[in-house]
Amino acid sequence: MELPPLPEHIQALLTPKYRLVINKIEINNFKSFAGRIQLDQFDEHFTCIIGPNGSGKSNVIDSLLFVIGHRASKMRGAKLSTLLHNSAECPNVKSCSVTVHFEAIAIEGPQDKIRFSITRIAFPDNSSHYKINEKQVSLKDVTKLLREYGVDLDHSRYLILQVCFDRKKVISYSVFSLCV
């Protein structure tokens, strides 16, 4: 008896051709981040996000989940509109957005690098849309692209969330790693 072939996205996980890394994250009016901020101190081998309580670590993780299509409830929000920044300094924000700039580095052969960005924009009416390299696309297009580069969206193994260290033991954790 011959087994059927594995689905393409599973085969890609077993034989990755590229290692996907994050180069930069641009966050605009998302959750606690008023205005536009840019995070670009990412190493291609390992990145973690650390900081004191209340510094926005979890909101950075939420911004990544937002871009790859998670529902607001998975990001500690009831609706998409709750992800828009809301403060006395920035009332009535019209939208929030997150853009993640990726680089796919060839594992074997010439060190080819493929660069692309994924953006998600949300609005007060709880609608949102996605872009790949500034071209509007569907969530299905985003997930297809990430799967092509070996991101296992089905099992949430691409993020390691929340670690907090007490001097002698691990209490909880808040680390990000794109595991592909």
Secondary structure as UniProt FT lines:
FT   HELIX           8..14
FT   STRAND          18..30
FT   TURN            31..32
FT   STRAND          33..39
FT   TURN            53..54
FT   HELIX           57..67
FT   TURN            68..69
FT   HELIX           72..75
FT   HELIX           80..83
FT   STRAND          96..106
FT   STRAND          113..122
FT   TURN            124..125
FT   STRAND          128..132
FT   TURN            133..134
FT   STRAND          135..137
FT   HELIX           139..148
FT   TURN            149..150
FT   TURN            153..156
FT   STRAND          163..166
FT   TURN            167..168
FT   STRAND          169..173
//
